[in-house]
Amino acid sequence: MKKLSAVGAAAAFAARAALRFVRRYDLRDKVAVVTGGSRGLGLVIARELVARGAHVAICARDAAALERARVDLGGDAVAVVCDVTIPAEVVRMIEEVRARFGQIDVLVNNAGIIEVGPMDLMTDADFERAFRTHVWGPLHAMRAVLPEMRARKSGRIVNIASIGGKISVPHLLPYSASKFALVGLSAGMRTELLPDRVYVTTACPGLMRTGSPRNASFKGKHRAEYAWFAISDSLPLVSISAEAAARDIVDALEHGDAEVVVSGTAKLATKLAGLLPNLTQEVLGVVARFLPGPGGAGTEAHTGAASASAAAPSILTTLTERAAARNNENN
């Protein structure tokens, strides 16, 4: 039995390797759109695509941040102001990119928001905003590019979900709920688009040192919330650099993988949650007891930049602060 299992595992590994080889996509001179590409992971992914020879267009809501990112990317990079939660803006953005480059080969749905705080302080508007950004936004963008990809029988789409779309993390309920929905949408789109040779990849990064805590929103005891979140993002044995995450994600895109879970810690956590779901929930329940309770600013949201304390920024958040400076998160 053990021998048969080993043979089966080897056959599965060989089949996957063969598929990855056959489906490998040369990014040189391909046109890639990255939503939420003005800062953080989106900007780092855009840099990785440029390094692999792609022509890149980025979009985001902040015109000033977009222009800084466009200059950072250099070359023929294009930046378009766009709110992905508004379908008409997505269509306009895609049309602008087509007018510049002729066609779109790759779409990376990265635009995202993070709101941190106890469940009791999260409003209906918080959930609606998260779902509009993390589910409807990617859906609008995919619908905008799919007709041409399906007609050509060629295209790549990456949806940036999260480990929070596999394991619901305390004090991130709107974020996790919407990322779970994105994982389901992305996986379903992949299966329906395989006959058209349009490969959809679901990326689930764990904690990354992107610098994003500065631009996340924090409720309740917002300084304490920012402190635990920023420190977690900075721990080298727990988090991964944004550059390493981007390489893994773009590699999965190139090979048409169905899913990529980024970082060893995230892979281990996902496997444990699958094998021991009850224990995982119990452990997360214990973690939740140590997080800040309601109070403080209540339902009013504060950015990380406005939530400084003795704990953050501090020596414990050094790696995150450095990442923020590299990845256009400080302005």
C-alpha positions in Angstrom: 0.0 0.0 0.0 2.8 2.4 0.9 4.5 1.6 -2.4 1.3 2.3 -4.4 0.9 5.6 -2.5 4.4 6.6 -3.3 3.9 5.7 -7.0 0.7 7.7 -7.1 2.3 10.7 -5.5 5.2 10.5 -8.0 2.8 10.3 -10.9 0.8 13.3 -9.6 4.0 15.3 -9.2 5.2 14.3 -12.7 1.8 15.2 -14.3 1.8 18.6 -12.5 5.4 19.3 -13.7 4.4 18.4 -17.3 1.3 20.7 -17.2 3.4 23.6 -15.8 5.9 23.1 -18.6 3.3 23.0 -21.4 1.4 26.0 -20.0 4.4 28.2 -19.4 3.7 31.7 -20.6 6.4 34.0 -21.8 5.7 37.4 -20.4 8.1 39.2 -22.7 6.1 41.9 -24.6 2.8 40.8 -23.0 0.5 43.5 -21.7 -0.4 43.2 -18.0 -2.9 45.3 -16.0 -2.4 45.4 -12.2 -5.2 46.8 -10.1 -4.2 48.4 -6.9 -0.8 48.8 -8.5 0.2 52.2 -6.9 1.7 50.8 -3.7 2.4 47.7 -1.6 2.2 44.3 -3.2 0.6 45.6 -6.3 3.5 47.8 -7.1 6.0 45.1 -6.3 4.1 42.7 -8.6 4.2 45.4 -11.3 8.0 45.7 -10.9 8.3 41.9 -11.2 6.3 41.9 -14.4 8.4 44.7 -15.9 11.6 42.8 -14.9 10.2 39.8 -16.9 9.7 41.9 -20.0 6.0 42.8 -19.8 4.3 46.1 -20.6 2.5 47.2 -17.5 -0.5 49.3 -16.8 -1.5 50.0 -13.2 -4.6 51.5 -11.7 -5.7 52.8 -8.3 -7.8 55.6 -6.9 -5.0 58.0 -5.8 -3.7 60.0 -8.7 -0.6 61.2 -6.9 0.4 57.8 -5.6 -0.2 56.4 -9.1 2.1 58.9 -10.7 4.9 58.1 -8.2 4.5 54.4 -9.0 4.5 55.1 -12.8 7.8 56.9 -12.5 9.1 54.1 -10.3 8.2 51.5 -13.0 9.8 53.6 -15.8 9.7 52.6 -19.4 6.3 52.6 -21.1 4.3 52.0 -17.9 0.8 53.4 -17.9 -1.1 54.6 -14.9 -4.9 55.1 -14.9 -7.0 56.5 -12.1 -9.8 53.9 -11.4 -12.1 52.8 -8.6 -12.6 49.1 -9.3 -15.8 49.0 -7.4 -17.4 51.1 -10.2 -18.0 49.1 -13.4 -18.0 52.1 -15.7 -14.6 53.2 -14.4 -13.2 49.7 -14.9 -14.4 49.6 -18.5 -12.9 53.1 -19.2 -9.6 52.0 -17.6 -9.4 48.8 -19.8 -10.3 50.9 -22.9 -7.5 53.3 -22.1 -5.0 50.5 -21.7 -6.1 48.9 -25.0 -5.8 52.3 -26.8 -2.2 52.4 -25.6 -1.0 48.8 -26.0 -3.5 47.2 -28.4 -4.6 44.2 -26.3 -4.5 42.9 -22.7 -2.8 39.5 -22.0 -2.6 39.5 -18.2 -4.9 40.8 -15.4 -3.8 40.9 -11.8 -6.7 41.7 -9.5 -4.8 43.1 -6.5 -6.8 46.1 -5.3 -7.7 45.7 -1.7 -8.6 47.3 1.6 -7.9 46.1 5.2 -10.1 47.1 8.2 -8.9 45.8 11.6 -11.0 45.7 14.8 -13.4 43.7 16.9 -16.5 42.2 15.2 -18.8 44.4 17.3 -17.4 47.5 15.7 -17.7 46.4 12.1 -20.7 47.9 10.4 -22.8 46.8 7.4 -20.9 49.5 5.4 -17.6 47.9 6.3 -18.7 44.5 4.9 -20.3 46.1 1.8 -17.0 48.0 1.1 -14.9 44.9 1.5 -17.1 42.8 -0.8 -17.3 45.6 -3.4 -13.5 45.8 -3.5 -12.5 42.1 -3.1 -15.3 40.4 -5.0 -17.2 42.8 -7.3 -14.0 44.6 -8.2 -12.2 41.5 -9.6 -15.5 40.4 -11.3 -15.8 43.8 -13.0 -12.2 43.6 -14.3 -12.5 40.0 -15.4 -15.6 40.6 -17.3 -13.9 43.6 -19.0 -10.9 41.6 -20.3 -12.4 38.1 -20.9 -14.1 38.6 -24.3 -10.8 39.3 -26.0 -8.9 36.6 -24.0 -11.5 34.0 -24.9 -11.6 35.0 -28.5 -7.8 34.6 -28.7 -7.9 31.4 -26.6 -5.1 32.9 -24.5 -4.8 34.9 -21.3 -3.8 34.9 -17.7 -5.6 36.2 -14.6 -4.4 36.3 -11.1 -6.8 37.1 -8.2 -4.9 38.1 -5.1 -6.9 36.6 -2.2 -5.2 35.9 1.1 -4.5 33.3 3.8 -7.5 35.2 5.3 -9.5 33.6 2.5 -8.6 30.2 3.8 -8.6 30.8 7.6 -10.8 33.5 9.1 -8.5 35.7 11.2 -9.8 37.4 14.3 -10.4 41.2 14.1 -10.4 41.0 10.2 -13.9 39.7 9.7 -15.0 41.9 6.7 -11.6 41.3 5.1 -11.7 37.5 5.6 -15.3 37.0 4.6 -14.8 38.8 1.3 -11.5 37.0 0.6 -13.2 33.7 1.2 -15.8 34.8 -1.4 -12.9 35.8 -3.8 -11.3 32.3 -3.4 -14.6 30.7 -4.5 -15.2 33.1 -7.4 -11.6 32.7 -8.6 -11.7 28.9 -8.4 -15.0 28.7 -10.2 -13.9 31.1 -13.0 -10.8 28.9 -13.5 -12.8 25.7 -14.1 -15.2 27.4 -16.6 -12.4 29.1 -18.5 -10.1 26.2 -18.9 -11.7 25.2 -22.3 -10.7 28.7 -23.5 -7.1 28.3 -22.4 -7.6 31.3 -20.1 -5.8 30.3 -16.8 -7.0 31.8 -13.6 -4.7 31.6 -10.6 -5.8 32.2 -7.0 -3.0 33.6 -4.9 -3.3 33.3 -1.1 -0.4 35.2 0.5 0.2 35.0 4.2 1.7 37.9 6.2 3.9 40.0 3.9 6.3 42.9 4.5 4.7 45.3 2.0 4.4 48.3 4.3 0.6 48.2 4.0 -0.3 48.6 7.7 0.2 52.4 7.4 -2.7 52.6 5.0 -5.0 50.0 6.6 -7.9 51.2 8.8 -8.2 50.5 12.5 -11.2 50.7 14.8 -11.8 50.7 18.5 -8.5 50.9 20.4 -6.8 51.7 17.1 -3.3 52.2 18.4 -3.3 48.8 20.0 -4.8 47.2 16.9 -2.2 48.9 14.7 0.6 47.7 17.0 -0.3 44.0 16.9 -1.0 44.1 13.2 2.2 46.0 12.2 4.4 43.8 14.5 2.9 40.6 13.0 3.7 41.9 9.5 7.3 42.6 10.5 8.3 39.3 12.1 10.9 37.7 9.8 10.0 34.1 10.8 6.3 34.7 10.3 6.1 37.1 7.4 7.6 37.1 3.9 9.1 39.9 1.9 6.9 41.5 -0.7 9.6 40.8 -3.3 9.6 37.1 -2.6 5.8 37.0 -2.6 5.7 38.7 -5.9 8.1 36.3 -7.5 6.1 33.3 -6.3 2.8 34.9 -7.6 4.2 35.8 -11.0 5.8 32.4 -11.3 2.4 30.8 -10.7 0.9 33.1 -13.3 3.6 32.1 -15.8 2.9 28.4 -15.3 -0.9 28.7 -15.2 -1.2 27.2 -11.7 -4.6 26.9 -10.1 -3.5 28.2 -6.7 -0.4 29.5 -5.0 -0.2 29.8 -1.2 2.6 32.1 -0.5 5.1 31.6 2.4 5.9 28.4 4.3 4.0 29.6 7.3 0.8 30.2 5.3 1.2 26.7 3.6 1.6 25.1 7.0 -1.4 27.0 8.5 -3.6 26.1 5.5 -2.7 22.4 5.8 -3.3 22.3 9.5 -6.7 24.1 9.1 -7.7 21.5 6.5 -6.7 18.5 8.7 -7.7 19.9 12.0 -10.5 22.5 11.5 -11.9 22.2 15.0 -8.6 22.7 16.7 -7.7 25.6 14.4 -10.9 27.4 15.4 -10.2 26.8 19.1 -6.7 28.1 18.8 -7.9 31.2 16.9 -10.5 31.7 19.7 -7.7 31.8 22.2 -5.8 34.3 20.1 -8.9 36.5 19.9 -9.1 36.8 23.7 -5.7 38.5 23.7 -6.6 41.1 21.1 -7.8 44.5 22.1 -11.5 44.7 23.0 -14.1 47.3 21.9 -13.9 50.9 23.1 -11.5 53.6 22.2 -12.6 55.3 19.0 -15.5 52.9 18.5 -16.6 52.5 14.9 -14.6 55.4 13.7 -11.7 54.3 11.5 -8.2 55.6 11.7 -5.3 54.8 9.4 -2.2 53.1 10.6 -0.3 56.3 10.0 -2.6 58.0 12.5 -2.3 55.2 15.0 1.3 55.4 16.2 2.2 54.4 19.7 5.3 53.3 21.7 4.9 49.8 20.2 4.5 50.9 16.6 6.5 52.2 14.9 9.3 50.7 16.9 12.3 48.4 16.6 9.7 45.6 16.3 8.2 47.1 13.1 11.5 48.1 11.4 11.1 45.7 8.5 7.6 47.0 7.8 8.7 50.6 8.0 11.5 49.9 5.5 9.0 48.2 3.2 6.7 51.1 3.4 9.5 53.4 2.3 10.3 51.1 -0.7 6.8 50.5 -1.8 5.2 54.0 -1.9 3.2 53.5 1.3 4.4 56.6 3.1 2.5 59.3 1.1 
